[in-house]
């Protein structure tokens, strides 16, 4: 059983040099304009470089990706490999979008080195992935389902794996990937393996149980309460009476001058298309992203949005995790999510890496139960505002008052009246059974008389 130890540095590092990473990594970070580590990076990177297993939680947008990529790449650069053929680092992410973001960031960090990185995702050609894995990459990044497929087909071996990373572990368990995670753990279960487990939320019963199988005496790093509101994000809510009212409010918000790139979350795929078409007719470049699109199409949409070719991305929860864009200034919840945790991940697409962001949520009658769940989850009062000329008649539902039970008046006990004797009808005597029948009504058998001899 794993023993979780909380680990906290006395102060956060002011420069990446203090974390002990390779100078080539420092140069790549400086080239990207990243000069100072975030709090999670300051604590997790030196702990991982020291060889400890890590069980870490930090809010969305805090820099978790670099917190595990830096020690992973540093290990490949500095230490001798346990195996010449097996991958040295395996990074698992719950969705293809998040895995793609991690892969892109990793490619930037290893640019100019001989370190090879391979991406293994569902929805892409399996045989092409087999060919890539045969080239013995040092780092493999993928989704749990497709990694498990390659393990079962024996096109991927993990007996020499040195570092196993789980990103967004709670999300993987919510999506039902526990069997795949257990398979990956079994295939790479040796005493020299190091494991890092990162997530935005760790107060999850399955995460706690699963971590005991995956981690060995980990250092537990908790930098923020999962229910704590993000300090860099201004959250505002607006009442809406119906769909047309929501459309009018949305048009008001996206046409403001202070809006940079914006992500709009909806409940249905149909609304992603409908809203993106409406915005394009207004001259606002918008694109729709939904889970039913082919993988290459989804990646193309995310790539074009990340390069700034579109101002607005309209999507379902498929993009609530995995988009790390500093240019996103606003997140708009056209519909509130059913799960309160998803609200935290949605608004976390803005206000990243120390930048300020704005989260706007439209609350109609159908969103009220979700709003109550989010309010209870955050343990804080969320404020409602209104736009002049677009005020709503709907102001929420009051919780039903419990019905008070009317007191039951007990009637005074009354003396019971004496019961009258019950007269029984006299029973008629049973009729005698005529001969030759017996008491059961059966007649005796009669023998035939013997014939007389003359």
C-alpha positions in Angstrom: 0.0 0.0 0.0 1.3 3.4 -0.9 2.1 6.0 1.8 1.3 9.5 0.7 3.7 12.1 2.1 2.9 15.8 1.6 5.9 17.7 0.2 6.2 21.5 0.1 9.2 23.6 -0.7 9.9 26.5 1.6 9.8 28.9 -1.3 9.1 28.8 -5.0 12.0 28.9 -7.4 12.4 32.2 -9.3 14.3 30.7 -12.2 14.4 27.3 -13.9 18.2 27.0 -13.1 17.2 26.5 -9.5 15.2 23.4 -10.4 18.3 21.5 -11.6 17.1 20.8 -15.2 19.5 20.4 -18.1 20.8 23.6 -19.7 19.4 22.6 -23.1 15.9 22.6 -21.6 16.5 26.0 -20.1 17.5 27.3 -23.5 14.3 25.9 -25.1 12.2 27.5 -22.4 13.9 30.8 -22.8 13.3 30.6 -26.6 9.6 30.1 -25.9 9.6 33.1 -23.6 9.1 31.0 -20.4 11.5 32.3 -17.8 10.0 31.6 -14.4 8.5 28.3 -13.2 5.0 28.2 -11.8 4.3 27.0 -8.3 3.5 23.4 -9.4 6.7 23.3 -11.5 8.8 24.6 -8.6 7.6 21.8 -6.4 7.1 18.9 -8.7 10.1 19.1 -11.0 12.9 18.8 -8.3 10.9 16.1 -6.5 10.6 14.1 -9.7 14.3 14.6 -10.7 15.2 13.3 -7.2 13.5 10.0 -8.2 10.4 10.1 -6.1 6.9 9.1 -7.2 4.6 12.1 -7.3 0.9 12.5 -6.5 0.1 16.1 -7.5 -2.9 18.3 -7.7 -3.0 21.8 -9.1 -5.7 24.0 -10.6 -6.2 24.1 -14.4 -3.9 26.4 -16.2 -1.1 26.2 -13.5 1.5 24.6 -15.8 1.1 20.9 -15.0 2.3 19.8 -18.5 5.8 21.3 -18.0 5.8 19.9 -14.5 6.1 16.4 -15.8 7.6 17.0 -19.2 10.7 18.7 -17.8 11.8 15.9 -15.4 10.9 13.3 -18.1 13.1 14.9 -20.8 15.8 15.7 -18.3 16.0 12.0 -17.4 16.3 10.9 -21.0 19.1 13.5 -21.5 21.1 12.7 -18.3 20.6 9.0 -17.4 21.6 5.8 -19.1 18.7 3.8 -20.5 17.6 0.6 -18.9 16.7 -0.9 -22.3 17.8 -0.1 -25.8 14.5 -1.0 -27.4 11.7 -0.2 -25.0 10.5 3.4 -24.6 12.0 5.1 -21.6 9.0 7.4 -20.9 5.3 6.8 -21.4 2.8 9.6 -20.9 -0.9 8.8 -20.8 -3.6 11.5 -21.3 -7.4 10.9 -21.2 -8.3 12.5 -24.5 -6.8 12.7 -28.0 -6.9 16.5 -27.8 -5.0 16.6 -24.5 -2.4 14.1 -25.7 -1.9 16.1 -28.9 -1.2 19.2 -26.8 1.3 17.3 -24.6 3.0 15.9 -27.8 3.3 19.3 -29.4 4.9 20.8 -26.2 7.3 17.9 -25.9 8.4 18.2 -29.5 9.3 21.9 -28.9 11.4 21.0 -25.8 13.4 18.3 -27.6 13.9 20.2 -30.8 17.6 20.1 -31.8 18.3 16.9 -29.9 18.3 13.2 -30.9 15.4 12.4 -28.6 12.5 10.8 -30.6 8.9 11.2 -29.6 5.9 9.2 -30.9 2.2 9.9 -30.6 -0.1 6.9 -30.3 -3.9 7.8 -30.4 -7.1 6.1 -31.2 -8.7 7.1 -34.5 -5.4 7.1 -36.3 -3.9 4.3 -38.5 -2.8 1.4 -36.3 -0.2 0.0 -38.7 1.5 3.4 -39.1 1.8 3.5 -35.3 3.3 0.0 -35.3 6.0 1.2 -37.8 6.7 4.2 -35.7 7.1 2.1 -32.5 9.5 -0.2 -34.3 11.9 2.7 -34.5 12.4 2.5 -30.7 11.3 6.0 -29.6 12.5 7.2 -26.2 9.2 8.9 -25.4 5.7 7.7 -26.2 2.6 9.9 -25.6 -0.9 8.4 -26.1 -4.4 7.7 -24.9 -5.0 4.7 -22.6 -7.3 2.8 -25.0 -4.8 2.7 -28.0 -1.8 2.1 -25.7 -3.6 -0.9 -24.3 -4.3 -2.1 -27.9 -0.6 -2.0 -28.7 0.3 -3.9 -25.5 -2.2 -6.6 -26.3 -0.9 -6.9 -29.9 2.7 -6.9 -28.5 3.7 -4.0 -30.7 4.7 -2.1 -27.6 6.8 -3.5 -24.8 7.2 -1.7 -21.4 9.6 -4.0 -19.5 12.3 -1.4 -19.8 10.1 1.6 -19.0 11.7 4.1 -16.6 9.0 6.8 -16.2 5.2 6.4 -16.4 3.1 9.6 -16.3 -0.6 9.9 -15.8 -2.1 13.3 -16.7 -5.7 14.1 -15.7 -6.0 10.7 -13.9 -9.5 11.6 -12.6 -10.8 12.2 -16.1 -9.4 8.8 -17.3 -11.2 7.0 -14.5 -14.4 8.9 -15.2 -14.2 7.8 -18.8 -13.9 4.1 -17.7 -10.2 3.5 -18.5 -9.5 1.8 -15.2 -8.9 -1.7 -16.9 -6.5 -0.1 -19.4 -4.5 1.7 -16.6 -4.2 -1.5 -14.7 -2.9 -3.3 -17.8 -0.3 -0.6 -18.4 0.7 -0.8 -14.8 1.1 -4.6 -14.9 3.1 -4.5 -18.2 5.6 -2.0 -16.7 5.6 -3.3 -13.1 9.2 -3.4 -12.0 11.1 -1.9 -9.0 13.1 0.7 -11.1 10.0 2.4 -12.6 9.1 5.9 -11.4 5.5 7.1 -11.6 4.1 10.7 -11.7 0.3 11.2 -11.3 -1.0 14.7 -12.1 -4.6 16.0 -12.1 -6.6 19.1 -11.6 -8.7 17.3 -9.0 -7.6 14.5 -6.6 -10.6 14.4 -4.2 -11.9 11.5 -6.2 -12.6 8.1 -4.6 -11.3 6.1 -7.6 -8.1 8.2 -7.9 -7.2 7.6 -4.3 -7.7 3.9 -4.6 -6.0 3.6 -8.0 -3.0 5.6 -6.9 -2.2 3.0 -4.2 -1.7 0.5 -7.0 0.2 2.8 -9.3 2.5 4.7 -6.9 5.2 3.6 -4.4 5.6 5.9 -1.4 4.8 9.0 -3.4 5.3 12.6 -2.4 1.9 14.3 -2.3 1.8 17.9 -3.6 -1.5 19.8 -3.2 -1.4 23.4 -4.2 -5.1 24.2 -4.4 -8.4 22.9 -3.3 -10.4 21.4 -6.1 -13.4 23.5 -5.0 -11.4 26.7 -4.8 -12.2 29.4 -7.4 -9.6 30.5 -9.8 -8.2 33.8 -8.7 -7.2 34.9 -12.2 -10.7 34.4 -13.7 -13.5 36.8 -13.3 -16.8 34.8 -13.2 -20.1 36.4 -14.0 -23.5 34.9 -14.6 -26.6 36.2 -16.5 -30.1 35.0 -16.4 -31.8 34.0 -19.7 -35.4 33.4 -20.4 -35.1 31.1 -23.4 -32.9 30.2 -26.4 -33.5 33.5 -28.3 -32.6 35.4 -25.2 -29.3 33.4 -24.9 -28.6 34.2 -28.6 -29.1 37.9 -28.0 -26.8 37.9 -24.9 -24.1 35.9 -26.7 -24.1 38.4 -29.6 -23.7 41.2 -27.1 -20.7 39.6 -25.4 -18.7 38.4 -28.5 -18.9 41.8 -30.2 -17.2 43.6 -27.3 -13.8 45.2 -28.1 -12.0 43.6 -25.1 -12.7 40.0 -26.4 -9.7 38.3 -27.8 -10.1 34.6 -28.7 -13.2 33.1 -27.2 -14.4 29.6 -26.5 -18.1 28.9 -26.3 -19.4 25.7 -24.6 -22.7 24.2 -25.6 -24.6 21.2 -24.5 -25.3 19.7 -28.0 -23.4 19.2 -31.2 -26.3 20.9 -33.2 -25.8 24.1 -31.2 -22.1 24.2 -32.0 -22.9 24.3 -35.7 -25.9 26.6 -35.3 -24.0 29.2 -33.2 -20.9 29.1 -35.3 -23.0 29.8 -38.4 -24.7 32.7 -36.7 -21.4 34.3 -35.7 -20.0 33.9 -39.2 -23.0 35.8 -40.6 -22.1 38.6 -38.1 -18.6 38.8 -39.6 -17.0 37.0 -36.6 -14.7 34.1 -37.7 -16.0 31.1 -35.8 -15.5 27.3 -36.1 -17.5 24.4 -34.6 -15.8 21.4 -32.8 -17.7 18.3 -31.7 -16.9 14.8 -30.7 -18.4 13.1 -33.7 -15.9 14.6 -36.1 -13.1 12.5 -37.5 -9.9 12.7 -35.5 -7.9 14.4 -38.3 -10.7 17.0 -38.7 -10.7 17.7 -35.0 -7.0 18.2 -34.9 -7.1 20.5 -37.9 -9.8 22.7 -36.2 -7.8 22.9 -32.9 -4.6 23.7 -34.8 -6.2 26.5 -36.9 -7.8 28.0 -33.7 -4.5 27.8 -31.8 -2.8 29.7 -34.6 -5.4 32.5 -34.4 -7.1 31.8 -37.7 -10.5 31.8 -35.9 -11.6 34.2 -33.2 -14.3 31.9 -31.7 -14.3 28.2 -31.1 -17.8 26.7 -30.4 -17.5 23.3 -28.8 -19.0 20.7 -26.4 -17.0 19.4 -23.4 -14.6 17.7 -25.8 -12.4 20.7 -25.5 -12.9 21.4 -21.8 -9.4 19.9 -21.2 -6.5 19.8 -23.5 -6.4 23.4 -24.9 -3.6 25.5 -23.5 -3.9 28.8 -25.2 -2.7 32.1 -23.7 -4.7 34.1 -26.2 -8.1 32.9 -24.9 -9.5 35.9 -23.0 -13.1 34.7 -22.6 -15.0 31.5 -22.0 -18.8 31.6 -22.4 -21.0 28.8 -21.1 -23.9 29.0 -23.4 -25.2 26.0 -21.5 -24.0 25.0 -18.1 -22.4 21.5 -17.8 -24.3 18.7 -16.0 -21.2 17.9 -13.9 -19.9 20.6 -11.6 -16.3 19.6 -12.1 -16.6 20.2 -15.8 -17.4 23.9 -15.0 -14.0 24.3 -13.4 -12.3 22.7 -16.4 -14.3 24.8 -18.9 -13.4 28.1 -17.3 -9.8 27.0 -16.9 -9.3 27.4 -20.7 -8.8 31.1 -19.9 -6.7 32.9 -17.2 -3.7 30.6 -17.8 -0.1 31.1 -16.8 -0.8 34.2 -14.8 -2.9 36.0 -17.4 -6.4 37.3 -16.5 -9.5 35.8 -18.0 -13.3 36.2 -18.0 -15.8 33.4 -17.7 -19.5 34.2 -18.6 -22.3 31.8 -17.9 -25.9 32.0 -19.2 -28.4 30.5 -16.8 -31.9 29.6 -18.1 -34.6 27.4 -16.5 -33.0 24.3 -17.9 -29.6 25.3 -16.4 -30.9 25.9 -12.9 -30.1 22.5 -11.4 -26.6 22.7 -12.8 -26.1 26.1 -11.4 -27.2 24.9 -7.9 -24.7 22.0 -8.2 -21.9 24.3 -9.3 -22.6 26.7 -6.4 -22.5 23.9 -3.9 -19.3 22.5 -5.4 -17.5 25.8 -5.2 -18.8 26.6 -1.7 -19.2 30.2 -2.8 -21.9 32.7 -3.9 -21.7 33.4 -7.6 -22.9 36.8 -8.6 -25.5 37.5 -11.3 -25.5 40.7 -13.4 -27.7 42.0 -16.2 -27.3 43.9 -19.5 -29.4 47.0 -20.0 -32.1 46.1 -22.5 -31.5 42.4 -22.1 -32.8 41.8 -18.6 -34.5 38.5 -17.9 -37.8 37.8 -16.3 -36.4 34.5 -15.0 -34.7 34.8 -11.7 -34.3 31.2 -10.7 -36.4 28.7 -8.8 -36.9 28.8 -5.1 -36.3 25.5 -3.3 -39.6 23.9 -2.3 -40.5 24.4 1.3 -40.9 21.2 3.3 -44.5 20.6 4.1 -45.3 20.9 7.8 -47.2 18.0 9.1 -50.4 18.9 10.8 -50.4 17.8 14.5 -52.5 14.7 15.0 -55.0 15.3 17.8 -55.4 12.3 20.0 -59.0 11.5 20.9 -59.6 10.9 24.6 -59.9 7.3 25.4 -63.4 6.2 25.8 -64.6 3.3 27.8 -65.3 0.4 25.6 -68.9 -0.8 25.6 -69.5 -4.3 26.8 -69.8 -6.7 23.9 -73.1 -8.2 23.4 -73.1 -12.0 23.5 -73.3 -13.4 20.1 -76.1 -15.8 19.6 -75.1 -18.8 17.6 -77.6 -20.6 15.4 -78.4 -24.1 16.6 -76.7 -26.7 14.5 -79.0 -29.1 12.7 -78.5 -32.8 13.6 -76.8 -34.7 10.8 -79.1 -37.1 9.0 -78.4 -40.7 9.5 -76.8 -42.4 6.6 -79.2 -45.0 5.2 -78.1 -48.6 4.8 -76.3 -50.1 3.1 -73.9 -47.1 3.0 -71.2 -46.6 5.7 -70.2 -43.3 7.3 -68.1 -42.4 4.3 -71.0 -42.9 1.9 -69.5 -46.0 0.4 -71.6 -49.1 -0.2 -70.0 -52.5 0.4 -69.3 -54.7 -2.6 -71.7 -57.5 -3.1 -70.5 -60.9 -4.3 -72.5 -62.7 -7.0 -74.3 -65.7 -5.5 -72.8 -69.0 -6.5 -74.9 -71.0 -8.9 -76.6 -74.0 -7.2 -76.1 -77.4 -8.6 -79.3 -79.3 -9.4 
